[in-house]
């Protein structure tokens, strides 16, 4: 009989211990903004030794934000332009100067969204948000081998609560949107809430569009002395992507018109995703016990084409993929006296993805002309892949507040990652070139963090808290579900970071501020590059370091008026790496990472009285950056303006809201499926929105 793996025995033992627990409660901390991302349990954000920004859902609704770009616009050192290889319903956030689609972790209501593969931003539901928490750096203890430079957690209202709003709007390029959320009537102790949203986004590219429907139902019921929670949500996305623009020399080519779309006539990125979560919380003699289980299934139909660098040929892909993404966590928070507690538990992240891609080629006319459907093209190759990932973690984290000024937070995690990958290549011209490959990689490794905060000064509601933290983590290399045959399993990425800063409040608690300095040392970062034939590939870079300083503040001038300002300086560089760009070898030691500006800044204003005129404005600045690893293609700085104004009477409001009012169109995200091609910032869009509060 086959021996049981050590990780499976350990995980089973944790689960048996958790289910054997009995009853006692733990207090919830009070005072100040509360976070759960860095600690899994509610803690005052000003005491946690880390850089954490909490974005209130009411502020997002006041700014009429409906995408991740807008939601993160006022967070220091962060940019999240919409679009990218995952389509116009997605975005590619960057933290600490690293602009990578997989270097951060996306969490929704305590569950990683995208989990063992990549952040599933196209499935993110921004309706009925209570708050968003943004943690800079990794979360190596409570979330393990899934992030390096940041964690975004979107938290919706719990069952029985809601923003209780209904909105509808019409905008540029035949765009429309509608959303509603309501706390449904309770049935005894059974609480429930529902949010629904739908939209169609058009763009200046007449072919590009996104159609989306999302629904989220949340329920909670008192059960056996604890609380049983249930979430069910669905996401249906139907979109046509734009074409990225090729780089020619040191700049983007001028031979392709703005908003030219060279995708095949049947191009689309269609996804349907089903997701369910069940959780249970119970007070026990060991402290509060919390267990969460999540199951998710998605099917994606992805049909596209990409121009080659010669601007003559294009490669097509017609692929379908299935993704199972599951999560389980069970942990205790055990009091160790009046000033300390320990959170200990285990979790499992399971991902299984399969994909088949039929690839071909065609010859688009740059200045316009008929385009083919992929079904009319010769199938040059079929690449299929099956990838299964299992991430197991056992963790312990201690939080000790001694006196009224000191807070120590630290922990360790044992990570056990298992990956098995099967790849098949069927050549459409030469059957003797068909290949099959199967590989596996197993890694067992510790990760951990330690931090200290000290309240150096306080007077009433004002304070200054100094903090320092160290984090050490790793992550298995990302898998991008691209069209190419990629049998290799790359080396895990590893990183250690140091962070120090000060945060607190001034002006009688009306001014929140934070300043942080960071340094991150990276090894084996996965980068998108090209082989000797200019075909896009991924490989491990030698080493990188990221360093910088970030600062932000929010001044609540009056209950109706707030002003936010943020700025950062980043320096993200390769320490040693030799790449291939445009068929040439590039020694990139000391070079700046692509699309990584030194300077970022933002200023925002929200004026939202209970009645009468209201409005908001946000200005974002992005500094100059390079489009290539050789650091020869420099693209200039730019600024964007989003603004809105309206009138509120009773429970109703009418507003005009605009994004990118200056209609700036710089390159913002590199394609990892086309060599040296870039997606542009979406053009100006204006909406008229009608909202009702009930």
HUGIPE-V885434 format. One line per field, one symbol per residue. ss: DSSP state (2 for helix, 1 for strand, 0 for the rest). A space follows every 50 residues. Layout:
ss=???
//
This chain:
ss=00000222222222222220000000000000011000000011000000 01111122222200000222200000001111000000001111100100 00011111001100000000222000001111111100000000000001 11111100000000111111122211111111111110011111111111 11000000111111111111111001111111111111110000111100 11000000000000000111111111111111110011111111111111 11111110000001111111111111111111111000011111111111 11111111111100000000000222000011111111111111111111 11000111111111111111111111100022201111111111111111 11111111100111111111111110000000000000000011111111 11111100001111111111111001111100000111110011111111 11111111001111111111111111011110011110000100000011 11111110000111111111110011000000011001111111111110 01111111100000001111000000111100001111111110
//
